């Protein structure tokens, strides 16, 4: 049976004393792509249109990092440790080379994966994220608190405010995205526990501290990198994507129009085309 985002079974593998939950599907034979999720997100928060689109050409691997949803363990309070856990997970699958995609705080984890295990990563995609000590990122947890602390009806409409532009087209795209995330009804991930948010917020606060030479580490990332964002990211200011592209030796940048933190959800088909071109090049 050929699985999709909707049907791929949840499997488990142990590493670092953690029982990682993951799903694998798509076309085998090429370098698989490992996805690192956003704040308080689970495997079911990925966009089925994006996952299935990318899975036409390659194997897709989704997982929950330590302490998130169906994975055991505690959520670390640094992205360094989250990256180390992700590396342990990838190696536990017996993989020697992968492509890595990270969205939002997952993009910060993805950077750590590359820094700690450069030989493991062939290509990198960072989406809606920023560098250590990025511009305006010291306000990230304030912005997150304001957006996630507001009242929405239904509650999942928080993602319309966080990920999509406020235009009619942006909000319509957001509602379509939310519908897609409900296609999978059997074997869904449980929502995250109350312990996840505080730990992830603490990791953000540590990452966002500005220091002299904050961006120097980016120059050591030699993997071909695709940096993606929306034109007005309300969480991680869009200028940070430009900063990353300017400081990473082999990075290219795509900014989508009339879009916010989740631009790849707003333009899923276009993102799949761009990502596929990049990964196949």
Number of C-alpha atoms within 10 A of each C-alpha: 5 8 15 20 26 19 16 17 16 17 13 16 14 15 16 15 11 19 20 28 23 20 19 22 22 22 17 14 9 12 20 23 25 22 24 29 25 21 16 19 19 23 27 22 16 21 20 21 17 20 22 20 21 22 24 15 18 21 21 24 21 22 26 24 29 25 20 27 21 25 23 17 15 14 21 19 18 19 25 20 17 24 25 16 22 26 21 18 26 19 14 14 12 8 13 12 18 20 20 26 23 22 25 22 26 26 27 28 29 31 28 20 25 23 18 14 12 16 12 18 21 20 20 28 25 27 25 31 29 28 24 24 20 24 19 15 24 18 15 19 18 13 16 16 12 10 17 15 10 10 10 14 7 7 10 10 15 16 19 21 20 20 24 29 27 16 11 9 13 21 20 15 18 25 15 12 23 17 10 17 18 14 13 16 11 9 12 15 20 12 14 16 12 9 13 20 16 13 17 21 21 15 21 22 18 15 21 21 14 17 10 7 9 14 19 13 14 19 13 14 19 17 19 18 24 23 23 28 31 28 19 20 24 21 22 29 24 23 16 23 28 19 16 25 19 16 17 21 16 14 19 18 16 17 18 19 14 17 26 30 29 25 27 25 25 28 18 20 15 14 20 19 14 14 20 17 10 16 21 9 7
